[in-house]
Amino acid sequence: MFIKKAVSTLLIACCSASAWSLDLSLAYQAALAQEATIRAARATAAAGRETLPQARAQLLPNISLTVARYRNQLSSTQPNSLGRQVTTDSNYGSRNDSLVLRQPIYRKYQFARYEQAKAEVDNVNAVLEVETQNVAVRVGSAYFEALLAHDQLALVLSQKNNYATQLDAARKIFAAGSGTRTDVDEAQARVDLSVAQELEARQQVEFTRRQLEVLVNQPLDDLAKLDASRLELLPPEPANVAFWVERAELANPEIRALKARIETARQEVEMAKSGHYPTLDAIAQLTRSGSENVLNTGSSSYNRSIGLQLTIPIYAGGGVESNIRQALASKERAEEQLEVGRRDLGVRVHKEFRAMTEGVLRVRALEQAVRSADQVVISSSKSFEAGVRTRLDVLNAERDQILALRDLAQARYLYVVSQLRLKALVAEADEQVIVAINRWLIAP
């Protein structure tokens, strides 16, 4: 309880500022509270849960009270004893009060509707769980896309500075009569290209920042960066894709939602069949009336009745059979959608499983590639100074170094996001997973 209060206090304090820095855990908490998609999903689930008490109400007693008061004016014309037409006006008040209790005893339609409502509640709860799992994926993806955009901008700026230095050196050497015009032109071309790349990188930074701000519903300042020394590069445990597929089929909320829709369709079939079944209700009624007609003005009566009402359907023009066929077709569609969902889930589990497994190998390979690229830059620079390599060779080596660093950063972020996606497929992308990943970050 104390931790929850502390987190809430921290979120309120952060949201009160015009801009604030955050890590992945804070971003996740803010998105859970502020993102429009998950809030809409919660409202949808709350509305869907009301179908159950509504269906239950159809099985419980229904009590109604009717109170009626009338003022009657009657004009009648008839011949008197002399044969003359005589009009008589009568004014009197009448009343009728009725209290009726109706208790369904056997109504197949309502019983099936109650079971269907249970399935509908299971469906909306599963859909809400899907959206809750997706919050972690959306926040993680947006967060690490923003980090990648920042990294790419930093690399482009570093590359731009290197090219500017190379251009300045080429111009000085050419002015001294030792260099060539080609070296100057090549360095100038790289500087011009880096300017365009910088513009694109800044646009990507702005876009990814805005994307994350929409999720947390708050302007941002700095983001906690990924610390490569803290990153735990581990394949999925256990390293058996069949285990993860089976686990996903049992726990995945999308599959649970599809199963609930099959049950909903099955109960729809039962509701359609109820058109052939009778209904039986118990009815108790109390009626009090007064001055029911002009002949009994001033009279009153009190009636008590209790009994059973049986309604037997005989012929409905074929509508019941049509409803049954329609419901059976809808049930078949729901079953096929479940099969499609299972197959698609298996494909996605395989994809994210391989992304994690191969991501470990890719990150380690790119780490070695970065070390090699660093060495190539050093060797090319020394060879250029010795006159063995050209300035273009140095520029190409620096370009390859930047590309290797970019690919390494991208591979690390992809590994983390793939872990989140795999956890979401087995309904485990929760706060505990977010906190574990958050330990790999370092405050700005």
Secondary structure by P-SEA (a helix, b strand, c coil): caaaaaaaaaaaaaaacccccccaaaaaaaaaaccaaaaaaaaaaaaaaaaaaaaaaaacbbbbbbbbbbbbbbbbbbbccccbbbbbbbbbccbbbbbbbbbbcccaaaaaaaaaaaaaaaaaaaaaaaaaaaaaaaaaaaaaaaaaaaaaaaaaaaaaaaaaaaaaaaaaaaaaccccaaaaaaaaaaaaaaaaaaaaaaaaaaaaaaaaaaaacccccbbbbbccccccccccccccaaaaaaaaaaccaaaaaaaaaaaaaaaaaaaaacccbbbbbbbbbbbbbcccccccccbbbbbbbbbbbbbbbccccaaaaaaaaaaaaaaaaaaaaaaaaaaaaaaaaaaaaaaaaaaaaaaaaaaaaaaaaaaaaaaaaaaaaaccccaaaaaaaaaaaaaaaaaaaaaaaaaaaaaaaaaaaaccccaaaaaaaaaacccc
